Amino acid sequence: MRNKTTIIFGMIIVLVLVLVLGVLIFFKLDLLKMNFSKNNFKYKIGFFIGADKLSVDKFSEYETVVIDVTNYSKNDIERFHKEGHKVYAYLNIGSLEEYRKYYKQFSDLSLGTYPNWDDEVKIDVTSKRWQNYVVNVLGKQISQKNVDDYFIDNTDLYYYMKDEANANDIYKGLLKIIDGLNKYKPKLIINGGDYFVQRLLKENKVNLIAGVNQESVFTTYNVGDDGKLIYKNQAKDDVDYYVEYFEKCRKKKLSVSLIEYTKDKDKIREVKNFCKKNNYMYFITDSNKLNKI
């Protein structure tokens, strides 16, 4: 009788162990499947601001995508998240593009053509009308789509206006918008605008932003008469300046990313090694339109 009881007890223990092992294997396989489908990205970040609306599947190689979310619905953003992506939403606060639906509404605030962009104008960011629209209309619309971060463009307006009598007011106008956007959940990544960010650093207001992105750190380009890009290496003094600038940002716990325009394999290798060494994100492309995947 005792032997029979021992056998039954042993069988129960074996059965329990098999069940536990089965559960562990199931969850492990499920976790591996999740990691493969949602976290096995080839690139950390991709910039597609100039692209029309594309299927979420097109972005499968990029962990973070920077897009103009006016082309996407809240459900689209949810789909990005389900596939493991982070979404940075493009928001231009320092200039006004002609193709925007609200162009005529604010074209009277133009301060002249924006450098290197014939289809947009510098905008008077000291205007309370513009500040209110960016923060309480555009910013709110983007926030309601549950994006991860705002990708803020054209704070370098402050640099272009630095020699004007109202330069300090331009800075304060940009600061007012940046401060206003902080009431929403998404954090702010500043594209370019190093002159503006340096002042934030000096005034201990860097808590208003979460990171910086900089174009053309190691490489740059000219646009030929045929519209094609002519690639060049960035001047050493400029490279050194940006490297030092990034270090200042990193000390303040800001994320750093780069966009480089080149086809040069040696230069691409240099950029990758630099970013890997410093834990910076990068995106390398041969088109300044940022519309190619």
Number of C-alpha atoms within 10 A of each C-alpha: 6 6 8 9 10 11 12 11 12 12 12 12 12 12 12 12 12 12 12 12 11 12 12 12 12 12 11 12 12 12 12 13 12 14 13 11 13 17 17 14 18 10 15 17 24 24 24 20 20 14 15 13 13 12 12 14 10 9 18 21 19 21 22 22 22 21 25 22 21 15 11 15 13 16 11 15 20 16 15 22 18 11 18 20 25 20 25 26 27 22 23 18 25 23 23 24 18 14 10 10 8 12 14 12 10 15 17 10 19 16 14 13 15 20 11 8 10 11 11 20 21 23 24 26 28 20 14 13 12 20 21 15 16 21 21 14 12 16 22 15 15 22 20 13 18 18 21 19 22 28 24 24 19 21 26 21 25 25 17 14 17 15 10 12 9 13 16 14 17 24 22 15 22 23 20 17 23 21 15 17 22 17 13 16 14 22 19 23 24 24 24 19 19 20 15 19 22 16 13 17 14 9 9 11 14 18 15 17 20 19 23 23 22 18 17 20 21 24 22 18 19 11 12 9 7 6 8 13 17 13 16 16 16 14 12 11 9 13 16 13 11 17 15 12 14 22 14 14 20 17 9 15 13 17 18 22 20 21 25 23 26 23 15 14 9 9 16 19 10 13 21 16 12 15 15 12 9 12 13 17 20 23 18 20 18 17 15 16 12 18 14 14 13
